[in-house]
Amino acid sequence: MLYIGYYQPTFRAGHSTVVINDNVYMWAGIQDGLPEVHDSEEKRRMTCPVEIFNIADGTWKTKLTKGKPPLGVYYYACTSIRNRICFFGGYCIHDGCRHNSLNELNVDSLQWTQLSPTTDEQGLPIKKQNCGMVSFTYDNEDIALIVGGSGKLTNIPQPNATYITQDNGDVVTNEHHIYNFSKSEQNYSNINNNNI
């Protein structure tokens, strides 16, 4: 039977977790008191910590991260690649604001790095939430696959992808994009048109 220690994280929703080695990592999500703004010192302060659950001893601990955490604080997608956690997109908690940035958190240094900023640039996924993300190694290269999601169609649609408009003006999509972490040029590619 797994022992669960006394300390537990605060209530949250719309977050994700990943496992690296014997630890479960949990970041952000909707929390009491999180400011409904695009960015602020208080929002950054509240999203700076990462919660870590040690599977072996059943205890939680909180660690502060370094650098700037992403602004898409819930309904983001995440996956682990070696000693890094990669975060894509997410909802910003105000005025329907969503992101298509890709960020990573190194679990050894707890340092954030932005790999791709939020933008309307052609060829990138739309700014969205509720998408799926998995990682794998292919031909000795670390790859993330981002699939689907919902958001606003603000940039040029991807060829071969479907966008279905909902009553609230959002679209749901089956976009598929890859991100290759191993190449010196780290660019999104539409998986329908490019090989890994």
C-alpha positions, 0 to 999 in steps of 0.5 A: 500500500502506498503511503501518502504523506501529510502535506498535499498541494492546494486545490487546482484544476485544468493542470497536467502531470508527468512522471520522470524517474520516480517523481510526478511533476505538477505545475499551475492550473486554476488555483484560488486567488490566481489573478485573471490577467495576462501577466503580473508579478502575482501571477508569475509568483503563483505559477513559479512553484512546481509540485513534486510527488515522490512515488517511492515514499508517497510525499509531496514537496514544493520547489520554486522554479527559475526564469519565467513560467509560461502564461498558458496556465491551464488546459495546456499540454505537457510531456516529458523528454528525458529530464525536461518537461515540455509545455505547449499552449494553454488558456491564460485565464482572461478574455479568451486569451490562449497561447501557442508557445512551447516552453520547457522546464529542466527538472534538474536545474528547475530552469524555464526556457522558452523554445517558441513564443506565442505568435500568429506566424504562418506554419505554427499551431493556432493559439489553443488549449485542450490539445494532446502532446506526446514525446518519443525518440525517432532515429536518435532525435527527441520529438514532441507531437502536438495533436488537436485542441480548441482556440481562435483561428487567428493565423493561416489554417494548416493544409489538410487540417480540419477546423470546425467552428463552435457556437462561441466562435472557437474552432476545434481542430485536428492539427498535427505538429511536430517539434524536433528538439534535437535539430539546431533549427527548432521549428514546428512542422505540420506533420501532414506535409513534412517528415520528421 
